[in-house]
C-alpha cells in the first residue's frame, strides 16, 4: 500500500493517553488494577483531562465503596470517549466496574515529566480525591501506526508514540492500588502493561477503506 502525506480519514480526537494495567502477580490472567489517563487537545467536544481507575475491575460498584471511578474536567467529552473507545478496548471490554464507576469532577491536573527516563507522573485533584499515576524506568520512544483491522476498537486507525515503563503505580488518596507491571502481546510484540502514549490520534477511515467490525 502506497503511503501518502495526508491521511484522507477524519480525526476524531488527539492528545495523550498513557495507561497502567497491573496484576497481583505478573503471570496472572486477569488484571487487579486498570488505569488510563487522557489529555485531549482536540475533539468534537473540546479539550479536557480525565483519568479512569478500576481498582476492582470485575465489580459493579463505584467509589467510595470500591476504587472504581473517573475524574474529569469535561464530562461530555469523556462520556463520548468511554462509549466510543474505552468500552471497546479489549482490556476494558465487559468489565463490570467500567459501567458502575463513579463520575467525579476534576479541579486540577499536574504533570511532572521528569527526564522521561527515570520517572513521569500525572496528578489529578477534585471531589475530595487525589489521584497520582506514576511511571518509572522508561524505555525509548516507539512510533506506533495501527490499521483499522488491528486497532483496539476495530473502527479506527491510531497513531502514537509509546514509551514502555518497567514499574508503575496508581495511588489513590495516598494508598497505592494493588498490583505490579506485567507483560502482554501488543502490536505483534511483547510489551509492558504500563506505558506513556504521546501524540495519540484516532482517525476514522474514509468509507471506501473501512473494514467494518467491532
C-alpha positions in Angstrom: 0.0 0.0 0.0 1.4 3.4 -1.0 1.9 5.8 1.9 0.5 9.3 1.3 1.4 12.5 3.1 -2.2 13.4 4.1 -4.5 10.8 5.6 -8.0 11.0 4.0 -9.7 10.0 7.2 -11.5 12.1 9.9 -9.6 12.9 13.0 -11.8 12.0 16.0 -9.6 13.0 18.9 -6.0 13.6 19.6 -3.8 14.1 22.7 -2.0 11.9 25.3 -3.3 8.6 26.6 -0.9 6.8 28.9 -2.0 3.7 30.9 -1.1 1.5 33.8 -2.5 -2.1 33.9 -1.4 -4.1 37.0 -1.7 -7.7 38.0 -1.4 -9.2 41.5 1.3 -11.5 40.0 2.9 -11.0 36.7 1.7 -14.4 35.4 -2.0 -13.9 36.3 -4.5 -13.9 33.5 -6.6 -11.0 34.9 -5.8 -7.5 36.0 -6.1 -6.2 39.6 -6.0 -2.5 38.6 -6.7 -0.7 35.3 -5.9 3.0 35.0 -5.8 5.2 31.9 -5.2 9.0 31.7 -6.4 11.4 29.0 -5.1 14.8 28.0 -7.3 15.6 24.9 -6.2 18.6 22.9 -8.7 18.1 20.0 -12.2 16.6 19.9 -15.7 17.5 18.8 -16.5 18.2 22.5 -13.5 20.4 23.1 -10.4 19.8 25.2 -10.1 18.2 28.6 -8.4 15.8 31.1 -9.5 12.6 32.7 -8.4 9.5 34.5 -10.3 6.2 34.7 -9.3 4.0 37.6 -10.8 0.5 38.1 -9.3 -0.9 41.3 -11.9 -3.6 41.2 -12.5 -4.2 37.5 -14.9 -7.1 37.9 -17.1 -5.5 40.5 -20.2 -3.5 39.5 -19.6 -0.9 42.2 -18.3 2.6 42.4 -16.3 4.9 44.6 -16.0 5.1 47.6 -17.2 1.5 48.2 -14.5 0.3 45.8 -11.9 2.3 43.8 -13.8 2.4 40.5 -14.0 6.0 39.3 -13.4 8.5 36.6 -12.1 12.1 37.3 -12.6 14.6 34.5 -13.0 18.3 33.8 -15.1 17.6 30.6 -17.7 15.0 31.3 -19.5 15.4 27.9 -16.2 14.6 26.1 -15.4 11.7 28.3 -18.8 10.0 28.0 -18.3 10.1 24.3 -14.8 8.6 24.6 -15.8 6.0 27.1 -18.7 4.8 24.9 -16.8 5.0 21.6 -13.3 3.9 22.6 -12.7 2.7 26.2 -15.7 0.3 26.4 -14.5 -1.3 23.1 -10.9 -1.8 24.1 -10.0 -5.5 24.9 -8.6 -4.6 28.3 -11.8 -2.8 29.4 -14.4 -4.6 27.4 -17.0 -6.3 29.5 -15.6 -5.1 32.8 -18.5 -4.5 35.3 -16.5 -1.8 37.0 -16.5 0.4 33.9 -20.3 0.8 33.8 -20.5 1.2 37.6 -17.7 3.7 38.1 -18.4 6.9 39.9 -18.0 10.1 37.9 -16.1 12.9 39.7 -15.2 16.4 38.8 -11.6 17.2 38.5 -10.3 20.7 39.6 -6.6 20.4 38.7 -4.1 18.3 36.8 -0.4 18.4 37.4 2.2 16.9 35.1 5.7 16.1 36.2 7.6 14.8 33.2 11.0 14.4 34.8 13.6 13.3 32.3 11.3 10.8 30.5 13.7 8.0 31.5 13.5 7.6 35.3 10.1 8.9 36.2 6.9 10.6 34.9 3.7 11.3 36.7 0.2 12.8 36.4 -1.7 14.0 39.4 -5.4 14.9 39.4 -7.3 16.5 42.3 -11.0 17.2 42.9 -14.2 16.0 44.6 -12.1 15.1 47.7 -9.9 12.8 45.8 -6.2 12.9 44.9 -5.1 10.5 42.2 -1.5 10.0 41.2 -0.3 7.9 38.3 3.4 7.2 38.2 5.6 5.6 35.6 9.3 4.6 36.3 12.2 3.2 34.4 11.0 4.2 30.9 12.3 2.8 27.6 13.0 4.6 24.3 10.2 6.2 22.2 8.4 3.7 19.9 6.5 5.0 16.9 3.2 3.2 16.6 0.9 3.1 13.5 -2.1 0.8 13.8 -4.5 0.0 11.0 -8.3 -0.3 11.5 -8.3 -4.1 11.5 -5.6 -4.2 14.2 -6.8 -1.3 16.4 -8.4 -1.7 19.8 -11.8 -0.6 18.5 -11.7 -2.2 15.1 -13.3 1.0 13.8 -10.4 3.5 13.8 -6.8 3.9 12.8 -4.4 5.0 15.6 -1.1 6.8 15.6 1.0 7.4 18.7 4.4 7.4 20.3 4.8 4.8 23.1 7.3 4.6 25.9 7.2 1.4 28.0 7.6 1.5 31.8 9.1 -1.3 33.8 7.5 0.0 37.0 4.3 1.9 37.7 1.9 2.8 40.5 -1.7 4.1 40.8 -2.0 6.0 44.1 -5.5 7.0 45.4 -5.6 9.3 48.3 -2.1 8.2 49.3 -2.8 4.5 49.0 -1.2 2.5 46.2 -3.6 0.2 44.4 -2.8 -3.5 44.2 -0.6 -5.0 41.5 2.6 -5.0 39.6 3.5 -4.3 36.0 3.4 -7.3 33.7 3.8 -8.1 30.0 1.3 -8.6 27.2 1.2 -9.2 23.5 0.5 -5.9 21.9 1.1 -4.6 18.3 2.7 -8.0 17.5 5.3 -7.9 20.2 5.8 -8.3 23.9 5.2 -5.0 25.7 4.9 -3.7 29.2 1.4 -3.2 30.6 2.4 0.3 31.7 3.2 2.9 29.1 3.2 6.5 28.1 1.3 7.4 24.9 2.1 10.8 23.4 0.7 12.5 20.2 -2.0 9.8 20.2 -4.5 10.4 17.3 -7.6 8.3 16.5 -8.8 8.5 12.9 -12.0 7.2 11.2 -11.0 5.9 7.8 -13.0 7.1 4.7 -15.9 4.8 3.8 -14.2 3.1 0.9 -11.4 1.8 3.2 -13.4 0.8 6.2 -13.2 -2.9 7.1 -16.3 -3.0 9.4 -16.2 -4.8 12.7 -16.3 -4.3 16.5 
